[in-house]
Amino acid sequence: MLGLSVDRLRADMNRLLALLFHQGVLDEQFLQLQQLQDESSPNFVSEVVNIYFHESEKLLRNLRGLLVDKEFSDYKKMGIHLNQFMGSSSSIGAQRVRNVCVAFRAASEQNNRAGCLRALELLEYEYCYLKNKLHELFQIEQQRILAAGVRYPQQRQQPNNP
Amino acid sequence: MGCEMETDQTEDMDVVLSSMWPEDINEAGRQFNVERPGADQDMLEEVTINKEPNIVDFKRLMELTNYSDKGNWQLANLIKNWEYKQENAVRLLREELDNLSKQQQEVELKKLEILEEHRFEQDGYGGDKRPISILDENLKYLYQDAPRRRNDVVFEDEKVEIEAEFDSVVYWKQRAVHLEKLLEASIKREQVLIEKLQESIENLERQSSPVEELSQVLKRADNFLHFVLQNAPVVIGHQDKELRYRFIFNHFPSLGEQDIIGKTDVEIFSGAGVKESQDFKREVLERGLPAKREITFETELFGSKTFLIYVEPVFSKAGETIGVNYMGMEVTDQVRKREKMAKLREEMAVQKAKETELNKTIHITEESMRAKQMLATMSHEIRSPLSGVVESGVMKLEATKFRPREVVKHVLQTAAASLQKLLTLEGNVADDVPVEVIGDVLRIRQILTNLVSNAIKFTHEGKVGINLYVVQEPSTIAKQGSQKLDRDTTKELPMSESQDDQNGRDENSTCENHKLSNGAQVEEEKETNRKTEEQVVWIRCDVYDTGIGIPENAIPTLFKKYMQVGADTARKYGGTGLGLAICKQLVELMGGHLTVSSVEHHGSTFTFVLPYKVSSISDSSDDPDELSDSDHQDVLGDGNDDDLHSGVFVFQPRTLGTLFSSQSSTRIQKLTPNSYAFNKCNGLLLEDSLSPSSNITYKETRSDEDANSAAGPMETSYELEISDNLSSAEKHEKSVPNTDLVGRFHPYVHPSNSLRAKHNVDENLETCVTYQGQAQAQARTDGISSECSSSNSPEIPKGDLKPKILLVDDNKINVMVTKSMMKQLGHNIDVVHNGAEAVRAVQSNNYHLVLMDVCMPVMDGLEATRLIRSYEETGSWDDAIKAGVDIQLPSPDSQSNSQLEKTRKRIPIIAMTANALSESADECYANGMDSFVSKPITFQNMKQCLQQYLP
């Protein structure tokens, strides 16, 4: 039965990943990230992604702070934040977040405050979606690892059939 | 001694003392300007003056007059005036008197002269001399009022006419009588004058009572004041030190004297503003300076009224304030008007501001609409993982079993569902196309969707359709660009229409008959030794339309990124121009090719040809892709087979009444929206799992078991095979990173650059030509091996010579990912976070390679590169120091010259650029960078970069 649950969890993960890819939430870069996970860094993906979340939330807070200040919007600073956000998003393959960042940055370059606000909302939405889904993914993965008896993924790189 | 009497003397005299009002009061007081009363005057007589409002505390007035400077001064002025007037009158009288006495003397003198003359000139005078009255005419000039000027009265010297003979007794007698008469007349006249003088004096005494005159003056002034003020909405008052009213003038009195005099404001009435007014008066009293204020009263006495109040202090002679004068004018209407005006102005300003705001909003809305539209178009075209191809030039493909007919049908159905034009959508899948093939269905579907939606976009009437048929495998190798050399070696030229369908069918049937499941097709699958078993079918897909077509000269640029046929087209039809480029790249990545033929105004046909592995199929047992199929199995039992093999789909425009043509009626029933949606979401998984069971849960198990026993259906064994290959490769080399997704997502990433081709193309080119798919796969597998070995046992010997790499990036995530990649590639790297740190690091270490982010805080990558290059050229860090980098110059003895020399070798600096940013490659080169890799960093571009720049 153990094998069954492992496989089912794996199927769940795959389905979730397939969905995220299909929706364009993630792109190939995420697979690159997964490839970096090995014995020496078994939790690499979730570590990186957690740092990404931490950084991104800081950036989102800063962006909102800049935009909420009605008197003055420091578009240059906003651009710097967005470059950061864009860079890290594309590094982990968060494609949709990254695309919104691009649009956001375009709006900030035109000093288009309303556009920025809309983009920020969209960005927050996309970010939350990504975060929820990745958390879900990691949760399944964790369960799967538990079910597999503390075996890390790379130990199970044998073909699907045990 | 002539006496010239002025004819207008009457009027002249009339002026004298005529005015009741001091003429020079202007000089003295300047407070009133009053007209002099004439005969026809006192216009005030006709005016009824209501004196009632004037309420005076006379005692206080006396006090004021006595004690206040002003009163004193006014009184003094009046007295001075009167005195002056009297003096003037006295002076005039005296003058007149003088004149008269002078005349008298002259007359007497004359008399003596006459007497004497008569004594000595007896004969000289005859009776012809007649007496003449001197005063006859002059009398009338004597006026009862004292004449101001009686200048010289001249008496003419006339001879007395006597009729008697001169010097006779008679003559002398007559003459004496005559003179006697003259004398009498003269005396008489003197008496008259004296009387006149007396009278004048009496008159003077009678008329000149100062008090009377003053009161007359005051009365007149008072009358004028009343006249002026009688209708004015003013209140004038005087209040003493305790602010008790001592005098008030109010034309509209509402209170009697006893109610006001001796009382203060607050004692008289109450309500809003009363206290304020009193406080204001007190303030003036205390400060000793006059002031104005507007106060709104709200009292029971007179309702709501606004007064403009002027209050001035009154000083005693000693300089102490002893009260205030107070004047108020009702300005309620004005205040209301003013407030109304202010309100209107404010409203206007608000209106204007609103208008501006509105304009801004409109502008912003327009912009955000544009942005939204852009975003929408972008998301349509790059939302899907397609853009991954564009971004990285690298992708992995999946091999999943799918049914081409289903795909065509779904694509058309989806397009029909959102169709907003009267277009017919049709699909035609030739019979020779296998029921199931193996390929990356997701991407094929995306390509198809893209091409169809493109076709619909540019077609206004007629139809859009898909034709699918098997063609002969392309025999010619088209080599396109070194970038894709490795994967594109088998790229075929557009094949002729005269395909050998029969051949394809044969292949297909063979495939089905022998249930050979493993084709070499999709390139990422590493089949190495299965040439004999695999079956590849090349399927050509035409997407045609009857749209606007493409001008011939635009075709070459059609597949370029962000290019559309023309600016007009882009405006009219929108889109980013990214779709076709991606499609083409995608098709080529899968080993096929995409071409277009078009006649302007008649339509276009996009054709792509792709190799697929043929999947064996057992129609009866193999579960359809959709759950709905199984759900409806009973009902549609017969239709199922039809469905699998029928290849004609027509979707008529909805307005024609029927949703679909009769040909596809069975299909419609089956494809309820639910089932379709499900299929869309989970199709990938289902197709992926390859399990014969319709139940997802058990599928995995079965597949595992099957694989275990190696006796399962061919599909499973196929999968097993792949996994085996993969795992063996990994086992050997341990370089291909793996995840638990192996075998499902096949995360092996295909190289897209020439790097790998270098290794393989020479030895394998021939094979490729001969054996196509298999050879290709072989080559690829080889490529992996060599690649793996190279990364696992780097060319650079370990130890001292291990290359030192510096990463300059401020983004934590990028640093983590890059560092980890480098680690897997066998390199440890140093990391700094901005350009300035990079310059310092380069100054103190010898690096063999620098990976430099472009956008960074403090100092960007371009500047840092410039500074490093400047050092390499000049040997001095002056520029860097000038730029503010804190360089610690080594002391000459701490570092040898040779080492310094060594440092000055040109370090390869690779820019890391984000495509989305405006960092152009030109800019990188211009600043001295050697190359650039685009972000996000992938294994492939990193490997390529290291190979190129590390010895």
Interface residues (C-beta under 8 A of the other chain):
Chain A: G3 L4 D7 R8 R10 A11 M13 N14 R15 L17 A18 L19 F21 H22 Q23 G24 D27 E28 Q29 L31 Q32 L33 Q34 Q35 L36 Q37 D38 S40 S41 F44 E47 V48 I51 Y52 E55 I80 N83 Q84 M86 G87 S88 S90 S91 I92 G93 Q95 R96 R98 N99 C101 V102 A103 R105 A106 A107 Q110 N112 R113 A114 G115 R118 A119 E141 R144 P153 Q154 R156 Q157 Q158 P159 N160 N161 P162
Chain B: T361 I364 T365 E367 S368 A371 K372 M374 L375 M378 S379 I382 R383 S384 P385 S387 G388 E391 S392 V394 M395 K396 L442 C681 N682 L684 L685 D688 S689 I696 T697 E700 T701 S703 D704 E705 D706 A707 N708 E719 L720 I722 S723 D724 L726 S727 E730 V736 P737 N738 T739 D740 L741 V742 G743 R744 F745 P747 V749 D810 N811 K812 I813 N814 M816 V817 S820 M821 K823 Q824 D853 C855 P857 A914 A916 L917 K935 P936 I937 T938 F939
